[in-house]
Amino acid sequence: MPIREKVPSQARAREAAGAVAVSALTFLAQDMERIGGFLAQSGLGPGDLRTRAHEPAFGAAVLQYLLSDDALLTAFAADAKLRPQDVVHALVVLEPPIDPDAPARRRD
């Protein structure tokens, strides 16, 4: 019997949150008005969606967009069979709050 490595719960939470974000993007893309509003607000073009869709920051941006409109959030939650607070939780996982006391990191 092979020994299985346990996936840390934080990794599972990020995976689940990412799945919510992908589901949200799919929901937006199913309607021209919904996806058009997201693209207009984000400044992205339709071609940017495929390349950026799997970035955690992009997923967080999609969820922030949904959370900015109660009717849109409610429609997505019903469609995905989620509670609105599940969307909030997914956003928190993908984009944790900034710690002002943390040292700054440079990206090389």
N, C-alpha and C positions, 0 to 999 in steps of 0.2 A: 504494500500500500504506500503510494508516494506521499511525502510530506508536503502539505500545501502551505504556502506562505499566506499569512493573514494580511489582507489589504487593510491598512489603517482606516479607521472610520472617517477621518478627514478626507482621505482620497475618495472614499465612497460618496461623501457629501458633495465634493467638487464634481464628481461624475454625475450625480443626480441633478445638481444645480445646472450643470452644462446641458443636460437633457431637457430641462425646463426651458432654458434659453433657446435651444434649437427648436423646440416645440413652439415657442412664442414667435420665433422668426418664421416658421412654417405657417403659423396662423396669420401673421401679417401678410405674408406673400400670397395667401389665398384670395386676397381682395385688393384690387388696384388702389382704392382709396386709402386703405390702411397702410399698405407698403409705401405708397406715395407720400403719406404724411411722415412716416419714419425716415424715408430718404431725404425729404425736404428738411426735416429738423436736424438730421445727422450730417448733412452735406455730402453724403455718399452717393455714388451712382450705382445703377443696377449691377454693373460688372464687379463692383467692390464686394458685393455680398458673399460670393463664393469664396473669395480669398480671405475674407475676414471672419467668416461664420464660426470658425473653431477657436478663435482667440477669446480667452476669458474676459478681457476688457470689452470686447464687442458684445459678448453675451450679456454682460452687465448693462451695456448701453441699451440693448433691446429691452431688457427688463425694466430699466429706468423709464424708457418711453412708455411702456404699458402702464407703469405705476403713475405716470403723469396724467392719465385720463381714466377716471373711474368707470365710465361706460365700457371703454376698451378693455380694461382690466377684468371687469365682470364678465364680459363676453368671452375673453380668452379663458378665464378660470372655468367657466361653464363648459366650454368646448373641450378643454383638456382634462376635465373632471378633477380640478384642483380647487383648493380654497385660495382666495386672494392672499392670505398670509403665507401660503406656500411659495408664492411668487416673491414676496418680500424676503422670506428666508433664503431663497435661491440667490437673490441679489446680494444679501449679506455674505453668503458663502463665496460668491464670485468676486465681490469687491468689498473686502472687509474695511472697516473704518481706518482712517489714517491715524497713526500714533505720532503725535507731535514730538514725543521724546525719543523716537527711534532715530538712529543715525541715518543720514542720507546715503543712498547707494548710487553709485555711478553705473550707468550701462555702457559697456564697452562694445 
